[in-house]
Amino acid sequence: MTATRRWQIPLLLVLTVYSTAALGLMSMLPLKDGARDWYAPLVKGGWMAWSFPTAMFFLTILALLALMGVWEYARPGGHPRVGILRFETTRGDRLFVSLLGSAFITLAWLGLVGPGLWWALALCVVYAIGVFRYV
């Protein structure tokens, strides 16, 4: 008889921690003229300008890594396969390639188009889906 893995509990834990941290960050946002200032530093006089988007960026990468751990726990082995690059990659390799490519897409967007990054985010999501599907 095979043992069943209870991967739903770690998944729920990761999503709960992510949501709690995001709400905690939102509660730290300073108010400016009665509205939340989304780009203001979260820590006044801190050594780094931790704005809400910066903190959410790093929190999301941490959540992705934790979710990859839950995925590995639920289905061990990393599901290695040979894709269009013609060498074997695992889920972790594909996550790394998608994050690295997304960084280059975002930097190119900033240099060529400007600071409006919503379309760059959409392009990064399409790129990541493509990497996980074909690489």
N, C-alpha and C positions, 0 to 999 in steps of 0.2 A: 504494500500500500504506500502510495507516495504522500509525502507531507505537503500540505497546502501552505503556501506562503501568504501571510496577511499583509500584503503590500498596501492595502487601503489605509491602514492606521498611520504608517510613515508618510503617505501622501497627504492625508488630512493634517498631520502635524506640520509638514512643510508649508502647506497652503495657509494654515492658521498663523504660523510664525510670520510668513510673508505679509499677510493681511494686517496683522497686529503691528508689525514694524512700519508698514506704509501709513496706517492710521496714526501711529505715534509720530511719524515724521510730519504728517499733515497738521497735527496738533501743535507742533513746534513752529509752524510758519508764522512769521511776524505779520501784524496787521498794518496796513498803510491806507489811510483815509477810509477806514471801515471795511476794507477788503483784504483778502489774503495776498501777500506779496510773494508770488511763486518763485521769484528769482533772487530774493534777498538771502544773505548768508544766514544759515540756521544757528551758527555759533558766532556771536558778536566778538570780534577781536581774535578769532581763532587763527591757528597757523595755516589753515587752508580754507578757501572760500567754499564751504560745503553748502551748496544751494540744494533745493528740493530735487530738481532734475538730476543733479550729480549723485546725490544719495540714492535716488531711485534706480539710477543706472547700475551702480555697484550692488545694490540690494537685489536687483533682477538677475545679475550675473551669478550672485551667490545662490539665489533660488533655482536658477537653471542647473547649477552644479549639484545642488541637493536633489532636484528632481531626477537628474541623471543617476544619482545613487539609488533612488527609489526604483527607477526603471531597471537598474542592474539587479537590485534585490528581487524584483518581481520576475524578471526573466534574465537569469544569469548567462554570462558568456559574451556579452557585448555585440552579438550578432555580426561577426565579421563577414565581409563580402568584398568582392572585387567589382568596382564600378567603372566609370568612364576614365578615371585616372590610371587604371590598369595595375593597381596594387591594393592589397587588402587593407580595409579600414574598418574600425569599430565605431560604435555610437559616439564614444568619447572623441575619437579622431574627427568625426563629422561635425560634432559640436565645436571643436577647436577651429576647424576650417571655416565654419559658418560665422563664428565670432570674429575671426581674423579678417575674413572677407567683408563682413559688415562694417568693421572699423575702417577699412580702406574705402568702401562705398560712401560712408559718412564723411570722411575727410575729403574725398573727391567732390562730394556734393557741396560741402562748405566752401571749398576753393573755387568751384565753377559756378554754383548757383547762388549760394548765400545761406543765411542762417535759418531759413524756414525748413525744418527737418522732417516734417510729416510725410512728405513724399519719399524722402530718403529712408525713413523708417519702413514704409510700405515696400520699397524696393529691397531692403534688407530682409524683411520677412519672406518675400518671394524667393530671394537668393537662398535663405536658410532652408526653406522647403525644398528647393531644387537640390541643395547639397545633400540633405537627408534622403532624398528620393533617388538620386542618380550617382552619387559619389560612393 
